[in-house]
Amino acid sequence: MKTAAREKIQSRTSTATLSRQLVQAEVSRGAIRALTVAGDLVALWVAACIVGGIIVSGGPVALVKGWFAAVTGM
């Protein structure tokens, strides 16, 4: 009887451990997806800001000249 009870407890313990590992893997996948989406959104925002700056300044050369003037104070 003791052997059957131990096997049953070990079976439940290994099933619970496996379930926890699966849940942790899914949470990790979700976190990675969320961080990837956030990084993609930031990259799109950066690209939009650069394009907007180029349009407002009058071209890429004017943008670089304006940036250099702002940084150096000239």
NUDONU-406603 format. One line per 5 residues: number of its first residue (from 1); their letters; for each residue x, y, z of N, C-alpha, C, O. Coordinates in Angstrom, 3 decimals. Example, Ala and Ser with C-alpha at 12.3 -4.5 7.8 and 13.67 -1.06 7.14 Angstrom:
1	as	13.190:-5.690:7.800:12.300:-4.500:7.800:13.200:-3.300:7.800:14.236:-3.319:8.465; 12.850:-2.250:7.080:13.670:-1.060:7.140:12.900:0.030:7.870:13.409:1.138:8.039
END
This chain:
1	mktaa	0.812:-1.196:0.000:0.000:0.000:0.000:0.858:1.264:0.000:0.544:2.234:-0.689; 1.912:1.246:0.756:2.750:2.439:0.830:3.385:2.744:-0.516:3.551:3.914:-0.863; 3.738:1.741:-1.268:4.364:1.943:-2.563:3.390:2.587:-3.537:3.764:3.495:-4.279; 2.164:2.134:-3.541:1.149:2.701:-4.438:0.875:4.154:-4.073:0.697:4.989:-4.960; 0.840:4.462:-2.805:0.596:5.835:-2.360:1.758:6.735:-2.760:1.551:7.868:-3.194
6	rekiq	2.966:6.235:-2.616:4.142:7.030:-3.007:4.152:7.300:-4.506:4.446:8.412:-4.943; 3.831:6.286:-5.282:3.786:6.457:-6.736:2.729:7.479:-7.136:2.940:8.286:-8.042; 1.594:7.435:-6.454:0.525:8.388:-6.748:0.960:9.811:-6.407:0.682:10.746:-7.158; 1.637:9.972:-5.280:2.122:11.299:-4.867:3.200:11.781:-5.831:3.204:12.951:-6.214; 4.109:10.903:-6.226:5.154:11.282:-7.170:4.553:11.670:-8.514:5.022:12.603:-9.166
11	srtst	3.529:10.960:-8.919:2.864:11.274:-10.191:2.233:12.655:-10.128:2.361:13.443:-11.065; 1.546:12.953:-9.016:0.930:14.275:-8.863:1.985:15.371:-8.795:1.806:16.446:-9.369; 3.084:15.102:-8.095:4.152:16.091:-7.959:4.795:16.378:-9.303:5.025:17.539:-9.638; 5.090:15.338:-10.082:5.712:15.570:-11.379:4.745:16.253:-12.343:5.171:17.052:-13.176; 3.447:15.951:-12.242:2.459:16.630:-13.083:2.355:18.102:-12.712:2.263:18.955:-13.595
16	atlsr	2.370:18.411:-11.423:2.304:19.807:-10.982:3.552:20.564:-11.417:3.459:21.719:-11.832; 4.708:19.933:-11.329:5.959:20.572:-11.742:5.943:20.841:-13.241:6.335:21.919:-13.688; 5.490:19.863:-14.013:5.406:20.045:-15.452:4.431:21.163:-15.807:4.697:21.954:-16.712; 3.315:21.231:-15.106:2.337:22.293:-15.359:2.936:23.665:-15.068:2.741:24.604:-15.840; 3.657:23.784:-13.970:4.298:25.055:-13.622:5.323:25.460:-14.679:5.414:26.631:-15.047
21	qlvqa	6.082:24.498:-15.157:7.082:24.794:-16.183:6.422:25.254:-17.478:6.915:26.173:-18.133; 5.322:24.628:-17.848:4.607:25.037:-19.052:4.042:26.443:-18.913:4.095:27.235:-19.854; 3.507:26.749:-17.755:2.964:28.094:-17.512:4.083:29.121:-17.566:3.917:30.182:-18.169; 5.212:28.827:-16.951:6.349:29.755:-16.978:6.853:29.969:-18.399:7.241:31.082:-18.756; 6.851:28.922:-19.211:7.289:29.054:-20.605:6.334:29.950:-21.377:6.773:30.781:-22.171
26	evsrg	5.036:29.792:-21.156:4.048:30.628:-21.849:4.149:32.088:-21.413:4.019:32.994:-22.236; 4.378:32.316:-20.133:4.535:33.685:-19.636:5.780:34.311:-20.250:5.762:35.479:-20.637; 6.853:33.546:-20.339:8.088:34.059:-20.946:7.866:34.394:-22.417:8.330:35.430:-22.892; 7.165:33.532:-23.135:6.872:33.819:-24.545:6.047:35.088:-24.686:6.296:35.903:-25.574; 5.065:35.252:-23.810:4.237:36.461:-23.854:5.044:37.712:-23.560:4.850:38.746:-24.198
31	airal	5.946:37.617:-22.597:6.796:38.767:-22.269:7.714:39.117:-23.429:7.918:40.293:-23.730; 8.263:38.110:-24.076:9.146:38.364:-25.221:8.358:39.007:-26.351:8.845:39.933:-27.000; 7.145:38.523:-26.591:6.308:39.129:-27.641:5.998:40.589:-27.314:6.072:41.453:-28.187; 5.652:40.861:-26.058:5.325:42.226:-25.659:6.526:43.152:-25.821:6.378:44.278:-26.296; 7.703:42.693:-25.436:8.909:43.508:-25.587:9.263:43.720:-27.054:9.741:44.790:-27.432
36	tvagd	9.032:42.712:-27.876:9.286:42.859:-29.306:8.363:43.890:-29.919:8.796:44.723:-30.715; 7.093:43.838:-29.551:6.129:44.814:-30.071:6.492:46.212:-29.594:6.422:47.165:-30.371; 6.878:46.351:-28.327:7.265:47.662:-27.811:8.493:48.198:-28.554:8.544:49.381:-28.889; 9.461:47.353:-28.808:10.646:47.771:-29.559:10.299:48.182:-30.978:10.842:49.156:-31.500; 9.396:47.443:-31.599:8.961:47.800:-32.955:8.250:49.148:-32.973:8.450:49.947:-33.888
41	lvalw	7.423:49.398:-31.968:6.728:50.685:-31.894:7.707:51.840:-31.707:7.542:52.904:-32.304; 8.717:51.629:-30.884:9.734:52.665:-30.676:10.487:52.928:-31.974:10.754:54.080:-32.315; 10.830:51.871:-32.697:11.546:52.034:-33.972:10.696:52.801:-34.983:11.211:53.652:-35.708; 9.403:52.504:-35.034:8.505:53.243:-35.932:8.418:54.716:-35.531:8.392:55.596:-36.392; 8.373:54.983:-34.224:8.307:56.359:-33.739:9.584:57.120:-34.117:9.516:58.275:-34.538
46	vaaci	10.724:56.487:-33.970:12.004:57.110:-34.330:12.031:57.433:-35.820:12.425:58.529:-36.219; 11.610:56.476:-36.636:11.593:56.699:-38.079:10.655:57.847:-38.439:10.984:58.671:-39.292; 9.499:57.906:-37.800:8.545:58.988:-38.073:9.120:60.343:-37.660:8.919:61.340:-38.353; 9.829:60.383:-36.543:10.438:61.641:-36.092:11.535:62.101:-37.047:11.645:63.290:-37.343; 12.338:61.169:-37.524:13.403:61.536:-38.464:12.808:62.043:-39.769:13.257:63.058:-40.303
51	vggii	11.809:61.351:-40.284:11.160:61.792:-41.525:10.510:63.154:-41.330:10.607:64.020:-42.200; 9.850:63.348:-40.195:9.247:64.653:-39.905:10.288:65.752:-39.821:10.070:66.859:-40.312; 11.426:65.449:-39.194:12.506:66.440:-39.103:13.075:66.790:-40.456:13.385:67.951:-40.722; 13.218:65.791:-41.319:13.723:66.047:-42.667:12.748:66.931:-43.441:13.161:67.850:-44.148; 11.455:66.648:-43.303:10.442:67.439:-44.020:10.420:68.875:-43.517:10.394:69.811:-44.316
56	vsggp	10.430:69.058:-42.204:10.330:70.404:-41.628:11.587:71.222:-41.915:11.486:72.422:-42.171; 12.766:70.606:-41.880:14.006:71.360:-42.053:14.308:71.692:-43.510:15.100:72.590:-43.793; 13.689:70.981:-44.417:13.912:71.280:-45.820:14.818:70.297:-46.524:15.263:70.570:-47.639; 15.102:69.186:-45.926:15.919:68.167:-46.562:16.920:67.580:-45.593:17.130:68.116:-44.505; 17.539:66.477:-45.984:18.473:65.816:-45.071:19.724:66.631:-44.768:20.241:66.584:-43.652
61	valvk	20.210:67.376:-45.754:21.411:68.194:-45.532:21.094:69.312:-44.543:21.883:69.585:-43.637; 19.952:69.953:-44.714:19.551:71.015:-43.795:19.316:70.468:-42.385:19.589:71.150:-41.398; 18.812:69.243:-42.297:18.610:68.615:-40.988:19.946:68.409:-40.286:20.074:68.716:-39.101; 20.934:67.898:-40.998:22.253:67.672:-40.413:22.899:68.995:-40.017:23.501:69.092:-38.948; 22.782:70.021:-40.872:23.344:71.340:-40.536:22.670:71.922:-39.298:23.340:72.463:-38.418
66	gwfaa	21.355:71.810:-39.232:20.618:72.311:-38.070:20.978:71.563:-36.800:21.120:72.169:-35.737; 21.126:70.248:-36.904:21.499:69.457:-35.736:22.900:69.848:-35.254:23.129:70.026:-34.057; 23.825:69.977:-36.198:25.192:70.352:-35.832:25.233:71.736:-35.197:25.959:71.962:-34.228; 24.453:72.657:-35.745:24.399:74.001:-35.181:23.800:73.979:-33.773:24.259:74.711:-32.896; 22.794:73.158:-33.554:22.174:73.076:-32.222:23.124:72.447:-31.204:23.177:72.879:-30.053
71	vtgm	23.857:71.451:-31.618:24.759:70.756:-30.690:25.966:71.611:-30.345:26.381:71.665:-29.188; 26.537:72.287:-31.354:27.742:73.074:-31.094:27.434:74.487:-30.611:28.304:75.151:-30.049; 26.220:74.948:-30.821:25.838:76.292:-30.405:26.227:77.365:-31.401:26.239:78.544:-31.048; 26.541:77.006:-32.611:26.945:77.981:-33.643:25.755:78.466:-34.411:25.898:79.287:-35.317
END
